[in-house]
Amino acid sequence: MRKGQKAAHRKYKDNEIDIFAFVSITHRNVVFSKPLNQVQLTIVDEHMKNNDALRNIQDILKDLQ
């Protein structure tokens, strides 16, 4: 997960946030994530394979309220 090449800092309006979608073609699945205060994110194959994408995005949206 990295910032855009040309954007050193993203400017957001109130109540705006990025949500990242990591797609696995092999498992036909998606893992959603809020921005994290870390340099690297590793999603292990088992988590990608067993992720419930709908529940994952619902949990993130609920957490943002």
N, C-alpha and C positions, 0 to 999 in steps of 0.2 A: 504494500500500500504506500504510494508515494504521491506527493503533491504534483501538480501539473508542471511541465517543464518551464513554462514562462511565468507561472504565478509564484512569486516568492511568499506572498501572504494573501489568502483569500479574504475578501471583505464580505461579511454577511449582514443582512438586515436582521432585525429582531425575529426570533423564532424560526430561523433558518439553520439547517444543518445538512451535511453530506451523509448519505448512507451508501456504503460500498456493497456491491454484489460480486461475489467470487463464484464463477461458474465452472462446473466440471462437466465437460462433454461426455467423458467416460461414464460417469454415474448419472448423467442427466439430472443434475441437482444444482442448487444455488445455496450459498451461505451468505447471509447478510451480516454486516458489521457497522457499528458506529465508528467514527474516527477514534483512534486510541493514541494515548501519549507514549508511543513506543516507536522504535525505528523499523522493526521487522515484525511480521505476523506470519506464523506457520499454521496451516490447516492440515492436519494429518488426514490421510486417505480414509481412515475408518470414520472420522467425524463427517467428512464430506459425503460419504456413502450413506450414512445413517441419519443425516440431518433432515428434520421436518421443516422445509423452507417456509411454509405458511405460518407455523408456530413461531419460527425464528423471527420473521418480520413483525408478527403481532407482538412478541415480547419486546422487541426494540421500540416499536411505536408506543407501547404502553409505558415503557420506561421513560420515554421523552415527555410524557404528560406531567 
